[in-house]
């Protein structure tokens, strides 16, 4: 923009605290971290049990990891008032569910940043946890739960799918053998030239029965709309697709075609030598 319209500098909006119903009232920034002191915008001084008015009893502190401020891990220190109802004596604390779910350690804006870092920037969970200044298990559990809520539980994520791909993936190596999952991909955007492929689902195990059960659990009108199924040379996937998607065309995806041709070429080269 050649002539941008400027507003008054505001740390609350700059770090997206306004989306969490919080206001920044202080900051402590060092070379290694940033701590922002906040307060909720909503008083929340009416009793949730009887509806009576509450008097301020004391204040408490809730700490939340937030999206990084620059390259520094950012932590929110939220000062919460605790009220006591003058009618029934019930005690409660200011509601901060807009900022983060109950008992969560990462703010909603921090979770949004973590998902984008994982999916768009391809950061590892270790890097994300370090940037949020939380443990690996805290970051992993929060990101999985948020991803499940936004992606897996989205009722519209199967809409408009006409081309799918299926393959197995080793997600864990153990002494007793590798652990596999069956990965189902929506290839419709690639076939139509509208965008990249997207993940539809990951099912534990790799077999004909796993893929067959996943297809059988989808609505019939959705299965009738599938035109092409891309896969590797595993006959189990082909048989499952033929039984559950009789009108679809089974093809081998380009990656495995090139790999198969390369393996055959290497075999011929070894025999000639």
TIMARBA-639894 format. One line per field, with one value per atom (N, C-alpha, C): residue in three letters; atom name; x, y, z. Coordinates in steps of 0.1 Angstrom, whole numbers, plus 5000, padded with zeros to 4 digits. Last residue first. Example, Ala and Ser with C-alpha at 12.3 -4.5 7.8 and 13.67 -1.06 7.14 Angstrom:
<sites>
residuo: ser  ser  ser  ala  ala  ala $
atomo: N  CA  C  N  CA  C $
c1: 5128  5137  5129  5132  5123  5132 $
c2: 4978  4989  5000  4943  4955  4967 $
c3: 5071  5071  5079  5078  5078  5078 $
</sites>
This chain:
<sites>
residuo: unk  unk  unk  unk  unk  unk  unk  unk  unk  unk  unk  unk  unk  unk  unk  unk  unk  unk  unk  unk  unk  unk  unk  unk  unk  unk  unk  unk  unk  unk  unk  unk  unk  unk  unk  unk  unk  unk  unk  unk  unk  unk  unk  unk  unk  unk  unk  unk  unk  unk  unk  unk  unk  unk  unk  unk  unk  unk  unk  unk  unk  unk  unk  unk  unk  unk  unk  unk  unk  unk  unk  unk  unk  unk  unk  unk  unk  unk  unk  unk  unk  unk  unk  unk  unk  unk  unk  unk  unk  unk  unk  unk  unk  unk  unk  unk  unk  unk  unk  unk  unk  unk  unk  unk  unk  unk  unk  unk  unk  unk  unk  unk  unk  unk  unk  unk  unk  unk  unk  unk  unk  unk  unk  unk  unk  unk  unk  unk  unk  unk  unk  unk  unk  unk  unk  unk  unk  unk  unk  unk  unk  unk  unk  unk  unk  unk  unk  unk  unk  unk  unk  unk  unk  unk  unk  unk  unk  unk  unk  unk  unk  unk  unk  unk  unk  unk  unk  unk  unk  unk  unk  unk  unk  unk  unk  unk  unk  unk  unk  unk  unk  unk  unk  unk  unk  unk  unk  unk  unk  unk  unk  unk  unk  unk  unk  unk  unk  unk  unk  unk  unk  unk  unk  unk  unk  unk  unk  unk  unk  unk  unk  unk  unk  unk  unk  unk  unk  unk  unk  unk  unk  unk  unk  unk  unk  unk  unk  unk  unk  unk  unk  unk  unk  unk  unk  unk  unk  unk  unk  unk  unk  unk  unk  unk  unk  unk  unk  unk  unk  unk  unk  unk  unk  unk  unk  unk  unk  unk  unk  unk  unk  unk  unk  unk  unk  unk  unk  unk  unk  unk  unk  unk  unk  unk  unk  unk  unk  unk  unk  unk  unk  unk  unk  unk  unk  unk  unk  unk  unk  unk  unk  unk  unk  unk  unk  unk  unk  unk  unk  unk  unk  unk  unk  unk  unk  unk  unk  unk  unk  unk  unk  unk  unk  unk  unk  unk  unk  unk  unk  unk  unk  unk  unk  unk  unk  unk  unk  unk  unk  unk  unk  unk  unk  unk  unk  unk  unk  unk  unk  unk  unk  unk  unk  unk  unk  unk  unk  unk  unk  unk  unk  unk  unk  unk  unk  unk  unk  unk  unk  unk  unk  unk  unk  unk  unk  unk  unk  unk  unk  unk  unk  unk  unk  unk  unk  unk  unk  unk  unk  unk  unk  unk  unk  unk  unk  unk  unk  unk  unk  unk  unk  unk  unk  unk  unk  unk  unk  unk  unk  unk  unk  unk  unk  unk  unk  unk  unk  unk  unk  unk  unk  unk  unk  unk  unk  unk  unk  unk  unk  unk  unk  unk  unk  unk  unk  unk  unk  unk  unk  unk  unk  unk  unk  unk  unk  unk  unk  unk  unk  unk  unk  unk  unk  unk  unk  unk  unk  unk  unk  unk  unk  unk  unk  unk  unk  unk  unk  unk  unk  unk  unk  unk  unk  unk  unk  unk  unk  unk  unk  unk  unk  unk  unk  unk  unk  unk  unk  unk  unk  unk  unk  unk  unk  unk  unk  unk  unk  unk  unk  unk  unk  unk  unk  unk  unk  unk  unk  unk  unk  unk  unk  unk  unk  unk  unk  unk  unk  unk  unk  unk  unk  unk  unk  unk  unk  unk  unk  unk  unk  unk  unk  unk  unk  unk  unk  unk  unk  unk  unk  unk  unk  unk  unk  unk  unk  unk  unk  unk  unk  unk  unk  unk  unk  unk  unk  unk  unk  unk  unk  unk  unk  unk  unk  unk  unk  unk  unk  unk  unk  unk  unk  unk  unk  unk  unk  unk  unk  unk  unk  unk  unk  unk  unk  unk  unk  unk  unk  unk  unk  unk  unk  unk  unk  unk  unk  unk  unk  unk  unk  unk  unk  unk  unk  unk  unk  unk  unk  unk  unk  unk  unk  unk  unk  unk  unk  unk  unk  unk  unk  unk  unk  unk  unk  unk  unk  unk  unk  unk  unk  unk  unk  unk  unk  unk  unk  unk  unk  unk  unk  unk  unk  unk  unk  unk  unk  unk  unk  unk  unk  unk  unk  unk  unk  unk  unk  unk  unk  unk  unk  unk  unk  unk  unk  unk  unk  unk  unk  unk  unk  unk  unk  unk  unk  unk  unk  unk  unk  unk  unk  unk  unk  unk  unk  unk  unk  unk  unk  unk  unk  unk  unk  unk  unk  unk  unk  unk  unk  unk  unk  unk  unk  unk  unk  unk  unk  unk  unk  unk  unk  unk  unk  unk  unk  unk  unk  unk  unk  unk  unk  unk  unk  unk  unk  unk  unk  unk  unk  unk  unk  unk  unk  unk  unk  unk  unk  unk  unk  unk  unk  unk  unk  unk  unk  unk  unk  unk  unk  unk  unk  unk  unk  unk  unk  unk  unk  unk  unk  unk  unk  unk  unk  unk  unk  unk  unk  unk  unk  unk  unk  unk  unk  unk  unk  unk  unk  unk  unk  unk  unk  unk  unk  unk  unk  unk  unk  unk  unk  unk  unk  unk  unk  unk  unk  unk  unk  unk  unk  unk  unk  unk  unk  unk  unk  unk  unk  unk  unk  unk  unk  unk  unk  unk  unk  unk  unk  unk  unk  unk  unk  unk  unk  unk  unk  unk  unk  unk  unk  unk  unk $
atomo: N  CA  C  N  CA  C  N  CA  C  N  CA  C  N  CA  C  N  CA  C  N  CA  C  N  CA  C  N  CA  C  N  CA  C  N  CA  C  N  CA  C  N  CA  C  N  CA  C  N  CA  C  N  CA  C  N  CA  C  N  CA  C  N  CA  C  N  CA  C  N  CA  C  N  CA  C  N  CA  C  N  CA  C  N  CA  C  N  CA  C  N  CA  C  N  CA  C  N  CA  C  N  CA  C  N  CA  C  N  CA  C  N  CA  C  N  CA  C  N  CA  C  N  CA  C  N  CA  C  N  CA  C  N  CA  C  N  CA  C  N  CA  C  N  CA  C  N  CA  C  N  CA  C  N  CA  C  N  CA  C  N  CA  C  N  CA  C  N  CA  C  N  CA  C  N  CA  C  N  CA  C  N  CA  C  N  CA  C  N  CA  C  N  CA  C  N  CA  C  N  CA  C  N  CA  C  N  CA  C  N  CA  C  N  CA  C  N  CA  C  N  CA  C  N  CA  C  N  CA  C  N  CA  C  N  CA  C  N  CA  C  N  CA  C  N  CA  C  N  CA  C  N  CA  C  N  CA  C  N  CA  C  N  CA  C  N  CA  C  N  CA  C  N  CA  C  N  CA  C  N  CA  C  N  CA  C  N  CA  C  N  CA  C  N  CA  C  N  CA  C  N  CA  C  N  CA  C  N  CA  C  N  CA  C  N  CA  C  N  CA  C  N  CA  C  N  CA  C  N  CA  C  N  CA  C  N  CA  C  N  CA  C  N  CA  C  N  CA  C  N  CA  C  N  CA  C  N  CA  C  N  CA  C  N  CA  C  N  CA  C  N  CA  C  N  CA  C  N  CA  C  N  CA  C  N  CA  C  N  CA  C  N  CA  C  N  CA  C  N  CA  C  N  CA  C  N  CA  C  N  CA  C  N  CA  C  N  CA  C  N  CA  C  N  CA  C  N  CA  C  N  CA  C  N  CA  C  N  CA  C  N  CA  C  N  CA  C  N  CA  C  N  CA  C  N  CA  C  N  CA  C  N  CA  C  N  CA  C  N  CA  C  N  CA  C  N  CA  C  N  CA  C  N  CA  C  N  CA  C  N  CA  C  N  CA  C  N  CA  C  N  CA  C  N  CA  C  N  CA  C  N  CA  C  N  CA  C  N  CA  C  N  CA  C  N  CA  C  N  CA  C  N  CA  C  N  CA  C  N  CA  C  N  CA  C  N  CA  C  N  CA  C  N  CA  C  N  CA  C  N  CA  C  N  CA  C  N  CA  C  N  CA  C  N  CA  C  N  CA  C  N  CA  C  N  CA  C  N  CA  C  N  CA  C  N  CA  C  N  CA  C  N  CA  C  N  CA  C  N  CA  C  N  CA  C  N  CA  C  N  CA  C  N  CA  C  N  CA  C  N  CA  C  N  CA  C  N  CA  C  N  CA  C  N  CA  C  N  CA  C  N  CA  C  N  CA  C  N  CA  C  N  CA  C  N  CA  C  N  CA  C  N  CA  C  N  CA  C  N  CA  C  N  CA  C  N  CA  C  N  CA  C  N  CA  C  N  CA  C  N  CA  C  N  CA  C  N  CA  C  N  CA  C  N  CA  C  N  CA  C  N  CA  C  N  CA  C  N  CA  C  N  CA  C  N  CA  C  N  CA  C  N  CA  C  N  CA  C  N  CA  C  N  CA  C  N  CA  C  N  CA  C  N  CA  C  N  CA  C  N  CA  C  N  CA  C  N  CA  C  N  CA  C  N  CA  C  N  CA  C  N  CA  C  N  CA  C  N  CA  C  N  CA  C  N  CA  C  N  CA  C  N  CA  C  N  CA  C  N  CA  C  N  CA  C  N  CA  C  N  CA  C  N  CA  C  N  CA  C  N  CA  C  N  CA  C  N  CA  C  N  CA  C  N  CA  C  N  CA  C  N  CA  C  N  CA  C  N  CA  C  N  CA  C  N  CA  C  N  CA  C  N  CA  C  N  CA  C  N  CA  C  N  CA  C  N  CA  C  N  CA  C  N  CA  C  N  CA  C  N  CA  C  N  CA  C  N  CA  C  N  CA  C  N  CA  C  N  CA  C  N  CA  C  N  CA  C  N  CA  C  N  CA  C  N  CA  C  N  CA  C  N  CA  C $
c1: 5255  5269  5273  5229  5239  5253  5218  5220  5230  5219  5227  5229  5202  5216  5224  5178  5183  5198  5175  5176  5182  5172  5183  5185  5148  5160  5172  5130  5132  5145  5133  5137  5139  5121  5135  5141  5095  5104  5118  5087  5087  5096  5090  5098  5098  5071  5085  5094  5048  5051  5066  5048  5051  5054  5042  5054  5058  5018  5030  5043  4997  5001  5015  4977  4989  4994  4941  4954  4965  4908  4920  4933  4879  4890  4902  4846  4858  4869  4825  4824  4837  4829  4829  4829  4841  4839  4839  4843  4835  4832  4858  4846  4837  4879  4870  4857  4892  4885  4876  4901  4891  4884  4918  4907  4896  4937  4930  4917  4947  4941  4932  4959  4948  4940  4980  4967  4956  5001  4995  4982  5013  5011  5005  4995  5007  5004  4969  4975  4988  4939  4954  4960  4908  4916  4930  4882  4896  4902  4856  4859  4872  4832  4846  4848  4804  4811  4826  4797  4793  4800  4806  4814  4810  4786  4800  4809  4764  4765  4779  4770  4769  4770  4794  4780  4781  4819  4815  4801  4825  4820  4816  4837  4824  4817  4863  4854  4839  4872  4871  4862  4871  4862  4861  4891  4877  4867  4914  4909  4894  4915  4915  4909  4915  4903  4903  4940  4927  4916  4961  4956  4944  4977  4977  4973  4970  4971  4973  4949  4959  4958  4944  4937  4948  4938  4949  4943  4923  4923  4935  4929  4915  4915  4950  4949  4934  4952  4950  4947  4971  4963  4962  4967  4975  4965  4946  4954  4961  4933  4929  4937  4935  4944  4940  4921  4914  4922  4939  4934  4926  4944  4955  4949  4919  4925  4936  4917  4908  4913  4930  4937  4929  4931  4922  4930  4943  4945  4935  4948  4939  4940  4970  4968  4959  4973  4969  4964  5003  4989  4986  5024  5019  5005  5053  5039  5034  5077  5073  5058  5090  5085  5079  5100  5091  5085  5113  5121  5113  5098  5100  5109  5090  5099  5101  5060  5069  5077  5048  5048  5056  5049  5055  5056  5020  5031  5036  5004  5007  5019  4978  4991  4994  4956  4958  4972  4937  4949  4951  4908  4915  4928  4886  4898  4905  4864  4862  4874  4849  4860  4856  4830  4836  4848  4835  4827  4836  4848  4847  4839  4847  4860  4859  4824  4825  4838  4826  4817  4818  4855  4849  4839  4870  4856  4849  4896  4889  4874  4900  4901  4893  4895  4893  4892  4899  4887  4884  4924  4912  4899  4939  4938  4926  4936  4931  4929  4948  4934  4928  4974  4966  4951  4982  4981  4972  4982  4974  4972  5001  4987  4978  5024  5019  5004  5028  5026  5019  5032  5022  5018  5054  5041  5029  5074  5070  5056  5067  5072  5067  5072  5064  5071  5079  5085  5076  5073  5063  5067  5097  5092  5081  5097  5107  5103  5075  5075  5085  5084  5072  5072  5105  5108  5096  5092  5102  5105  5076  5069  5079  5090  5088  5081  5074  5082  5079  5060  5066  5076  5045  5060  5067  5019  5024  5039  5017  5012  5018  5031  5033  5029  5024  5038  5040  4996  5002  5017  4995  4990  4996  5007  5013  5008  4988  5002  5009  4967  4965  4979  4977  4974  4972  4980  4992  4989  4953  4962  4975  4946  4940  4948  4974  4963  4958  4982  4985  4973  4972  4985  4989  4939  4949  4961  4919  4931  4941  4896  4898  4910  4910  4901  4905  4916  4921  4911  4901  4916  4921  4875  4878  4893  4877  4876  4877  4879  4889  4888  4860  4860  4870  4872  4868  4869  4860  4870  4866  4839  4843  4854  4819  4831  4835  4788  4795  4808  4771  4785  4793  4746  4748  4762  4750  4737  4739  4774  4769  4756  4799  4785  4780  4831  4822  4808  4856  4845  4838  4888  4880  4869  4904  4897  4889  4935  4921  4915  4959  4954  4939  4979  4966  4962  5006  5003  4990  5018  5007  5005  5048  5040  5030  5067  5059  5049  5100  5088  5080  5112  5112  5099  5113  5119  5119  5082  5095  5100  5066  5068  5081  5048  5061  5061  5016  5025  5037  5019  5013  5022  5010  5020  5013  4997  4995  5006  4989  4999  4996  4969  4969  4980  4965  4973  4972  4941  4950  4957  4927  4931  4941  4897  4912  4915  4870  4876  4891  4846  4859  4865  4812  4822  4836  4785  4797  4806  4749  4762  4773  4732  4734  4748  4727  4725  4727  4733  4720  4717  4755  4746  4733  4771  4766  4757  4769  4770  4764  4788  4775  4775  4811  4809  4795  4826  4821  4819  4841  4841  4837  4861  4848  4849  4888  4880  4866  4914  4902  4894  4948  4936  4924  4983  4970  4959  5017  5007  4994  5039  5029  5019  5072  5061  5052  5095  5086  5075  5130  5116  5108  5156  5153  5138  5161  5166  5161  5129  5144  5148  5102  5108  5124  5073  5087  5094  5045  5053  5067  5009  5024  5032  4984  4986  5001  4964  4978  4980  4933  4940  4954  4913  4923  4928  4899  4891  4901  4913  4912  4904  4916  4908  4906  4933  4919  4910  4958  4951  4937  4976  4963  4956  4997  4999  4986  4985  4997  4999  4965  4961  4973  4981  4971  4967  4998  5004  4993  4994  4986  4992  4997  5003  4996  4968  4977  4984  4971  4963  4973  4973  4979  4969  4968  4961  4966  4991  4984  4978  4997  4992  4984  5006  5014  5010  5008  5000  5009 $
c2: 4434  4435  4421  4425  4428  4428  4424  4412  4413  4451  4441  4428  4462  4466  4456  4449  4447  4450  4461  4447  4443  4489  4484  4469  4487  4491  4487  4480  4470  4474  4502  4490  4479  4521  4523  4510  4512  4512  4513  4515  4502  4502  4543  4535  4521  4552  4555  4546  4541  4537  4540  4554  4539  4534  4580  4577  4562  4578  4581  4578  4550  4564  4566  4529  4530  4545  4528  4531  4531  4518  4516  4519  4536  4530  4530  4527  4535  4528  4511  4520  4528  4497  4490  4499  4500  4511  4505  4477  4487  4499  4459  4455  4466  4475  4469  4464  4482  4492  4486  4456  4464  4475  4451  4442  4449  4471  4470  4462  4465  4478  4477  4440  4441  4454  4443  4437  4439  4470  4461  4456  4489  4476  4466  4519  4512  4498  4540  4532  4526  4559  4557  4550  4557  4553  4550  4577  4571  4568  4584  4580  4573  4585  4583  4577  4586  4598  4596  4564  4564  4576  4571  4561  4561  4590  4594  4584  4574  4585  4590  4558  4552  4563  4570  4570  4565  4549  4561  4559  4523  4532  4546  4511  4507  4516  4522  4526  4523  4510  4525  4529  4483  4488  4503  4483  4479  4485  4489  4499  4496  4466  4480  4490  4445  4447  4461  4447  4448  4452  4466  4453  4457  4480  4480  4467  4501  4489  4491  4529  4519  4506  4554  4543  4533  4587  4577  4566  4608  4600  4591  4629  4626  4618  4655  4643  4641  4668  4670  4656  4682  4672  4674  4717  4705  4694  4729  4731  4718  4726  4737  4739  4706  4717  4729  4682  4694  4706  4666  4662  4673  4680  4679  4675  4679  4692  4691  4650  4658  4671  4634  4639  4647  4629  4635  4640  4598  4612  4616  4577  4580  4595  4554  4568  4570  4531  4532  4547  4525  4531  4532  4503  4509  4515  4497  4500  4508  4470  4484  4485  4450  4453  4467  4449  4438  4440  4473  4461  4449  4497  4491  4478  4528  4516  4510  4542  4539  4527  4546  4557  4555  4539  4535  4546  4537  4545  4540  4529  4526  4535  4545  4540  4537  4560  4552  4546  4587  4579  4571  4596  4594  4586  4618  4610  4609  4632  4622  4614  4651  4642  4632  4669  4672  4662  4664  4670  4672  4657  4647  4652  4678  4675  4664  4686  4689  4685  4681  4673  4675  4678  4687  4679  4662  4664  4673  4665  4652  4653  4694  4687  4674  4705  4713  4705  4684  4692  4699  4674  4665  4673  4697  4692  4682  4698  4709  4704  4674  4676  4687  4677  4666  4669  4700  4701  4689  4689  4701  4702  4668  4666  4677  4683  4672  4670  4701  4706  4695  4682  4693  4698  4667  4660  4671  4686  4680  4674  4715  4702  4696  4749  4739  4726  4771  4770  4761  4774  4777  4777  4766  4780  4784  4739  4748  4763  4729  4729  4739  4731  4739  4740  4714  4728  4736  4690  4694  4709  4687  4690  4694  4705  4693  4697  4724  4723  4710  4730  4717  4716  4752  4754  4741  4740  4749  4750  4722  4719  4727  4734  4720  4717  4761  4758  4743  4759  4764  4761  4748  4740  4745  4769  4756  4748  4790  4792  4778  4779  4782  4783  4777  4765  4767  4805  4797  4783  4812  4818  4810  4798  4794  4800  4790  4798  4793  4761  4769  4777  4746  4753  4762  4740  4740  4749  4741  4733  4733  4749  4747  4737  4766  4757  4755  4802  4788  4779  4826  4826  4812  4818  4824  4824  4809  4799  4805  4823  4825  4815  4837  4828  4832  4842  4848  4837  4818  4826  4831  4816  4812  4822  4804  4811  4806  4810  4803  4811  4823  4820  4813  4833  4818  4814  4861  4855  4841  4870  4876  4869  4849  4854  4859  4859  4852  4858  4856  4863  4853  4865  4854  4861  4876  4879  4867  4870  4866  4870  4879  4882  4880  4859  4865  4866  4860  4860  4867  4843  4852  4849  4841  4836  4846  4833  4843  4836  4828  4822  4833  4849  4847  4839  4859  4846  4842  4874  4874  4860  4857  4871  4874  4827  4834  4849  4823  4823  4831  4813  4820  4819  4795  4797  4803  4810  4803  4806  4810  4811  4803  4829  4817  4820  4839  4840  4827  4857  4846  4848  4877  4875  4863  4877  4879  4877  4886  4879  4881  4908  4904  4898  4896  4906  4900  4890  4886  4897  4887  4895  4890  4857  4869  4876  4834  4847  4859  4810  4816  4829  4801  4791  4798  4820  4810  4800  4854  4840  4831  4878  4873  4858  4889  4890  4886  4892  4879  4879  4912  4912  4898  4909  4906  4905  4910  4922  4921  4899  4896  4909  4910  4909  4906  4903  4905  4905  4906  4906  4910  4886  4897  4895  4880  4877  4889  4865  4876  4872  4856  4853  4866  4863  4849  4846  4890  4884  4870  4900  4898  4893  4918  4912  4912  4921  4919  4911  4943  4934  4933  4950  4950  4940  4946  4957  4958  4936  4936  4948  4919  4932  4932  4895  4899  4912  4879  4887  4891  4869  4861  4867  4889  4877  4868  4906  4910  4899  4895  4893  4897  4898  4891  4887  4914  4900  4892  4938  4933  4918  4943  4939  4933  4950  4940  4934  4970  4957  4946  4994  4988  4973  5026  5014  5007  5039  5040  5027  5033  5035  5036  5044  5040  5042  5034  5042  5036  5038  5030  5039  5044  5053  5046  5022  5034  5044  4988  5000  5012 $
c3: 4839  4845  4849  4833  4822  4827  4859  4851  4840  4866  4874  4866  4848  4848  4855  4855  4842  4842  4880  4879  4866  4873  4881  4881  4860  4852  4860  4880  4869  4861  4896  4902  4891  4878  4883  4888  4876  4864  4868  4903  4897  4885  4905  4914  4908  4886  4884  4893  4899  4885  4882  4924  4923  4909  4915  4923  4922  4901  4893  4901  4911  4912  4906  4892  4900  4900  4895  4887  4897  4891  4899  4890  4888  4881  4890  4902  4901  4893  4905  4893  4892  4929  4916  4904  4956  4946  4932  4970  4976  4966  4953  4960  4965  4944  4934  4941  4968  4960  4950  4976  4985  4977  4955  4957  4966  4959  4946  4948  4984  4982  4969  4979  4988  4987  4961  4956  4965  4958  4967  4963  4942  4936  4945  4952  4948  4942  4938  4948  4943  4932  4929  4941  4919  4931  4927  4905  4904  4917  4913  4900  4898  4937  4935  4921  4941  4935  4932  4956  4942  4934  4981  4974  4959  4987  4986  4978  4987  4977  4976  5010  4996  4985  5034  5028  5014  5048  5041  5035  5056  5066  5060  5035  5038  5048  5036  5025  5028  5059  5058  5047  5052  5063  5062  5032  5029  5039  5046  5036  5032  5063  5068  5058  5045  5054  5060  5032  5024  5033  5053  5048  5039  5079  5064  5059  5108  5101  5086  5115  5119  5112  5090  5098  5102  5084  5086  5095  5058  5071  5071  5040  5044  5057  5031  5039  5043  4998  5012  5019  4971  4977  4992  4960  4964  4969  4933  4945  4948  4908  4917  4930  4890  4889  4897  4891  4886  4884  4903  4891  4884  4927  4917  4904  4940  4936  4926  4944  4935  4931  4961  4950  4940  4994  4984  4973  5008  5003  4993  5035  5024  5021  5047  5045  5033  5073  5059  5057  5092  5091  5076  5111  5099  5101  5128  5130  5118  5126  5123  5125  5153  5140  5138  5178  5174  5160  5180  5180  5176  5158  5171  5169  5143  5142  5156  5131  5142  5140  5107  5116  5129  5074  5087  5096  5054  5060  5073  5023  5037  5041  5004  5006  5020  4981  4993  4993  4968  4968  4981  4949  4961  4959  4934  4932  4945  4944  4933  4930  4969  4966  4955  4978  4966  4962  5013  5002  4990  5036  5025  5013  5053  5048  5037  5067  5053  5046  5094  5086  5071  5112  5102  5093  5128  5132  5122  5117  5117  5119  5120  5107  5107  5145  5133  5120  5163  5164  5151  5156  5156  5155  5161  5148  5146  5189  5181  5166  5197  5200  5192  5186  5182  5185  5201  5186  5181  5227  5224  5209  5226  5230  5226  5218  5210  5213  5240  5226  5217  5261  5262  5248  5252  5254  5254  5252  5239  5240  5272  5270  5257  5261  5268  5265  5245  5258  5267  5219  5228  5243  5207  5205  5214  5216  5220  5218  5203  5217  5222  5176  5181  5196  5176  5173  5178  5181  5190  5189  5159  5172  5182  5131  5139  5152  5105  5117  5124  5081  5083  5094  5076  5077  5079  5076  5065  5064  5098  5085  5074  5120  5117  5102  5119  5119  5115  5122  5109  5108  5148  5137  5123  5162  5162  5151  5159  5154  5152  5172  5158  5152  5198  5191  5176  5203  5203  5196  5203  5193  5192  5226  5213  5202  5247  5243  5230  5267  5255  5250  5286  5289  5278  5300  5289  5293  5318  5322  5310  5293  5307  5309  5264  5271  5286  5263  5262  5269  5259  5257  5256  5264  5252  5249  5290  5280  5266  5314  5304  5293  5340  5328  5318  5373  5360  5349  5396  5391  5377  5426  5412  5407  5452  5448  5434  5469  5459  5454  5487  5491  5481  5480  5483  5488  5480  5482  5488  5472  5485  5489  5459  5458  5472  5452  5462  5462  5427  5433  5443  5416  5422  5430  5386  5399  5403  5372  5373  5387  5350  5364  5364  5331  5332  5346  5313  5327  5329  5285  5291  5306  5269  5279  5284  5241  5247  5257  5229  5235  5243  5203  5217  5221  5178  5180  5195  5179  5173  5174  5202  5199  5193  5195  5197  5193  5210  5198  5200  5245  5234  5222  5274  5264  5252  5304  5291  5281  5337  5328  5315  5360  5350  5340  5393  5381  5372  5412  5410  5396  5439  5425  5424  5459  5458  5443  5459  5471  5470  5450  5447  5460  5451  5456  5453  5429  5436  5440  5428  5425  5434  5418  5426  5422  5404  5397  5405  5415  5419  5411  5399  5406  5409  5390  5380  5386  5398  5403  5392  5381  5385  5388  5371  5385  5390  5346  5351  5366  5331  5346  5352  5303  5309  5324  5297  5294  5300  5318  5310  5308  5315  5323  5314  5315  5308  5319  5307  5318  5312  5289  5288  5300  5284  5293  5292  5263  5265  5273  5261  5263  5264  5256  5254  5256  5260  5248  5245  5274  5274  5261  5286  5274  5276  5300  5304  5293  5302  5294  5301  5307  5311  5303  5299  5308  5313  5272  5278  5287  5275  5273  5280  5259  5269  5265  5241  5251  5262  5221  5232  5243  5202  5198  5210  5215  5214  5210  5212  5225  5225  5191  5189  5202  5192  5195  5196  5184  5177  5180  5202  5189  5181  5225  5226  5212  5217  5219  5219  5194  5205  5206  5180  5183  5196  5162  5174  5177  5127  5139  5151  5093  5105  5117  5061  5072  5085  5034  5044  5055  5005  5015  5025  4991  4990  5001  5000  5000  5000 $
</sites>
